[in-house]
């Protein structure tokens, strides 16, 4: 897998073996972002997604617990915001390239989560600090490590 910038426009695409681009997977994909109106890092994650070519529709709500419950986000996978894209649940500071890869795979609807708020993840790039983190793929019955950063 290779991440490349397209025409210097700040849009990124993931190249998968065989050379197929997921740029088309991102076209016209609306990310429904549910976040607190007071959380700056959630807005920064939205900006990261916009830069990768996704359209963001923000929903500022006071209590995210009903959204997380509705979409089956377990307590140990939770972060500060929840997003929905093409039927997939995205919990927390998941990198755009991982979401693009998930969309390109197609198939069964599942979710991706970055539990907590790890330093250095998209939207959490403050003060140059960074820590390793995993992106967890989850469904109602299964979990696996989707990516490591």
C-alpha positions, 0 to 999 in steps of 0.5 A: 500500500502506498499513500500519494498526494494527487496534483498537490491539491492536498488530496490523498489516495491509497494505492493498493496492489495492482495500482487501483486508486481509492480516490473514486471511493471517496468521491461524493462520500459524506461523513456524518460527524457526530461531535461535541460543540466544544471539542476542537480535536474533533473539528481537526479530525474533520479537517483531516478528512476534508483534506483527504477528499471527503465531504463532512457534515457536522452534527454538534450534539451535547450527549454522544452516548445515544449515537454510540449505542445506536451504532454499537460502539462498545465502551472500550472502543469509544473516543470523543466523536463518532462518524458514519460513512457509507454505512460504516461506523468510524469511532475516534481519530481514524486516519483517512487512508485507513477509511479509504482502504476500508471503503475500497474493500467493499463487502460487509459493513463494519467499523473502525475505531481508534480508542481514546485520543492517542497523541499524533493521531489525526486531530491530535497532532499537538506539540509534536508528541506521538504515541503508537496506536492501533486502528481496530476493525469491529462488527457485532461479533468480531474484532481485529487489528486493521492498521498500526501507526 
